C-alpha cells in the first residue's frame, strides 16, 4: 500500500531574485579564500614575537 503524498511548492525568498548590478563587486569563492589566507599570514607575522629565550618551549 502506497502512502499518499502532498506536493507543496515552497520558496526561500519572498520576492523574485534580482541580478547583481555592475557597480557591485563580485568575486569568485577561491579569490576570497586566497585573500583570507594572505590576511591571516600577515596578521600572524605581526603577532609573532621572536624571542630566543622562549623558542622551542
Buried (B, 14 or more C-beta within 10 A) or exposed (E): EEEEEEEEEEEEEEEEEEEEEEEEEEEEEEEEEEEEEEEEEEEEEEEEEEEEEEEEE
